[in-house]
Amino acid sequence: DEAEGLGTVTSGLPASVALTEAVISKDVLDTTFVATDSQGLTALMARIISQEAFSKVDLVSFSFNPNAGYIPSFSMKVK
């Protein structure tokens, strides 16, 4: 279920968003993305919160690097 949740989040994301890290454990999916622009970041966040597979989504960290872009990390609890 966790791997399926990851697939639904990453499918259809704009080219400006990349998954850089994913850790799958029992009932939890921890991810880190890089979005090179704010439109990609908005699309990513909208995609994550629209997923019905997750009962809880925590924004664990958020940073900005002028060379890479926005770097959000999420912890998502799978239903």
C-alpha positions in Angstrom: 0.0 0.0 0.0 2.8 2.4 0.8 4.5 1.8 -2.5 1.2 2.3 -4.3 0.8 5.6 -2.4 4.2 6.8 -3.6 3.3 6.0 -7.2 0.1 8.0 -7.0 1.9 11.0 -5.6 4.7 11.0 -8.1 2.7 10.2 -11.3 1.6 13.3 -13.1 4.0 15.7 -11.4 5.5 18.5 -13.5 9.0 18.2 -14.9 10.2 20.8 -12.4 9.6 18.4 -9.4 11.8 15.4 -8.6 11.6 12.8 -5.9 15.0 12.7 -4.3 14.4 10.3 -1.4 11.7 7.9 -0.3 11.7 5.6 2.8 8.9 3.1 3.0 8.0 1.5 6.3 5.0 0.0 7.8 2.1 2.4 7.3 4.4 5.4 6.8 5.9 6.9 3.7 8.7 9.5 4.2 9.6 11.5 1.1 11.8 14.4 0.0 11.3 16.3 -3.2 13.0 19.1 -5.0 10.9 21.7 -6.9 12.8 24.1 -9.1 9.9 26.7 -9.1 6.9 27.7 -7.0 4.4 26.3 -9.6 6.0 22.9 -9.2 5.9 23.2 -5.5 2.2 24.1 -5.5 1.4 21.2 -7.8 3.3 18.8 -5.6 1.5 19.9 -2.4 -1.9 19.8 -4.1 -1.2 16.3 -5.4 -0.2 15.1 -1.9 -3.1 16.6 0.0 -5.6 15.3 -2.6 -4.6 11.7 -2.1 -7.2 9.7 -0.2 -4.6 7.0 0.6 -3.1 9.0 3.4 -4.8 9.6 6.7 -2.2 12.2 7.8 0.4 14.2 6.1 3.1 16.1 8.0 5.5 18.6 6.5 8.7 17.5 8.3 11.0 20.1 6.8 11.1 22.8 4.2 14.1 24.7 2.8 15.1 26.7 -0.2 18.4 26.5 -2.0 19.0 29.1 -4.7 20.8 26.5 -6.8 18.3 23.6 -6.4 15.0 25.2 -5.5 12.4 24.3 -2.8 13.1 21.1 -0.8 10.1 19.9 1.2 10.1 16.6 3.2 6.8 14.9 4.1 5.8 12.1 6.4 2.6 10.5 5.2 0.6 7.9 7.2 -1.1 5.4 4.9 -4.7 4.5 5.8 
